[in-house]
């Protein structure tokens, strides 16, 4: 889970005690920033080398002034107390992308620091590059194992934006309506709640858009395919037997 700073002193101490920090500024009156907090809270599970710090912008006004906060949510990627980059807006994909970029950057910073300690300012050696690549492959393997588990969680699984009761896009809503009309019993996963699933599943199944429907562990397709199969009376035949 992420942590919160309740005072300027606590904020400063957290930055002092942690080399790499991602700061998320939010406000309780801003629904997008509150929703982004749910995603922000999940990221520490994947990026354990980073401290994820939430700051309520109006509560810590002095900190908000220091970082020139004009709107929420705003995110700052901090190394040794200094922001390397930032972005503004409720964009889960961008948050995930910027976090990945930050991880790559700090890996380079750590390697440069080690090289400096060894009086060697040259590029990353081949052995280090090999280790980084192996770590990246291992992370990808774990993600794909998780995706396979999610896909097979139920015989019919819909990966969508939002939930069946509260879809967050028109295509997801229409897909749910088609499945319910055909009396499908199905599970669902809100891809907005987990950037790693949202981005990883596109590569895993080689399908670039959402929603995505899986039956018996196999990708059926997105809304256009589901709509066409429904119109031609083919969707009913895919319904799993009890």
N, C-alpha and C positions, 0 to 999 in steps of 0.2 A: 504493500500500500504506500501511497504518497504520504507526506507529512505536511503539517500546517504551521506557519509562524504566527504567533499571537501577539508579538511585540517586536519593535525594531531591534531590541537587544537580542531576542531569540533569532530573528532573521539573520543578523550579522554573525551570530555564533555558529549557525548552521553553515553559512558560507565559509566561515573560518575553518570549521571542522571537516569539511568535505571538499575534495579537489574538484569534482565534477558535479554540477547541479543544473537541473532544468527547473526554471521558475515559471509557474503558471499563475497569472493574475486573473482574478475572477470577481464577480459580484453577485449577491443573492437575488438581485432584481433582474439579472440578465439570464434568461432561460437558456440561450445557447452556451453560455459559459458554465452554467450548472451541469448541462448535459455533457459538455466536454470534460468536466471533472470526473465523470464516470469512466471515461476512456483513460484519462490521465492516471487514475488510480490503478489501472491494470498494468501499466507499462513497467513498473518496478519489478514485476515477476519475470519479465523478459530481459531487462537491462539492469542487472544487479550492481554493476559498477558505478551507477549514477544515482544520485539522490534527487528525488522528485519532490519539489517544494511548492505548495499552494499558498498564495497570498491573496487575502481578501482586500481588494484595491482600496476601498474607502475606509477600511478599518486601519490599515497601515498607510496612512496618507503620505507620511514622510518617505517611505520606500517607493510609493507610486510616483512621487515627484522626482525622486532620484532617477528612476527608470523612464521618466517622461511618458507615463501611461495616459493615453488619450481615449482608449476604448478597450473593452474586454470581450472575449479572452485575449490576452497577449502572452507570448511565451519567449523566454530568454534562455539561451544555452550558455552556461557560465563555466569557465575554466579558471581555477585559482582566483576566484573572486571577480574575474573580468568577463563580460559578455563577449562571446565569439560571433554570435548572430542571433536574430530574433525574427518572429513573424506575428502577425495579428490576424485573428479571425477564428471562427468555429469550423475548422476543416480537419476532420479526423485523419484523412489521408496525408495532408500536409504535415500534421504533427508527427505521424509515423515516419514520413520521409525525412523530416528534419532531425528526428531522433536518430535514425540510421546514419545520417550524414555526420551527426555529432559523435556517434560511436566510432565511426571511421576516423574522424579528426583526432579524437583523444587517443586512439590507438597509435596514430602517427606521432602525437605529442609525447606519449610515453616512450615510444621507441627513440625519438630524438633525444629525450632526456637521458635515456640509458646510454646512447651513443656519446653524448656530451660527457657523461661521467667516465666513459672509457677513452676520452680524448679522441673520439672518432666521429666526425661530423658528416660522414658519407651517407649514401642512401641505405634504406633498409636492406639487410643482407638476404640472400636467397633462403636461408633456413627460417628466418623470421617470417618472410612472405609465405613460406610453405605452412608454417604454424597457423598464420592468420587465415589462410585458405582452408585448412583442415577444420578450424573452428567455425568458419562460415558454413562449411558443408555439414558439420555436425548440427549446427543450429537449424539449418534447412531440413535436415533429416528428421529432427525432433518435431518441427512444425508440421511436416507432411504426415508424420505418424498421428499427430493430434487431429489433423484435418480428416484423415481416413476414419479415425474413431468417431468424429462428429458426424460424418456422412452416413455412417452405419449405426448411428444412435437409434434411429427408427427406420422401418422399411421405407417410409416416404419422408424425406427431409427437404425443407425449403429454406434456402439461405437468402434472406431478404433484408430490406431496409425497414427496421422497426419490427413489430410483432403482428400476428394475425388480427389481434384486437385493435392495434394502433399502427397501421402501416405508415411509413415515412416517405413513400413515393407512390406515384400512380401505377407504375408497372407492378410493384409488389402488391398493392391493393387489388388490382385486377386479377393477378395470379391467384391470390387467396380466394377471391370470389369464384373463379373457375373450379378450383379444387373443392371448395365447399359445395358448389352446385352439383358436382359429380360425387359427392359424399365420400371424399377421400379422408381417411384418418392420417394426419401428418404431424410431424414435429417441425420446429422452425428454429433458426438461429439468426439473431440480429447482428448483421455484419458491421453495423455502425458502432457496436459496443466493443469491438476488438479489431484494431487496425491490422494486426498480424494475420488474422483469419481473412479479413477483407482483401488484403493484397496477396496473401499466399495462395488462396483458393483459385484466384485467376490463373496463376502459373500451374498449380497442381492439376487443374482440369482443362487448361488451355482454353478458357472461356472468359472473355474480357468484361462482361457486364453482369449486373444483378437485376432481378432475382435469378437464382439457379435452382432447378428442381432435380433431386436425385431419387431414384426408386431402386430398391434392392442394391444400393451402393453404386449404381450407374447413373451418370449424368444424362438426363433427358434433354435439358436445354433451358433456354430463357423464355421470356414472356411470348415472343413471336411464335416460337415453336409450339409452346403449350396452347396458345390461342388457336393455331392452325389445327393441331391435333384434336382439340375440343370441337372445332367447327366441322371436322370430317368424321367425328364420332370414334376416333382412335384412342382417345385418352382413357376411356373407360376400360379398355382391354389391358392397360398397364397396371390397373389396380391390383395390389398384392392380395393373395389369398390369405385368409386368417390362419 
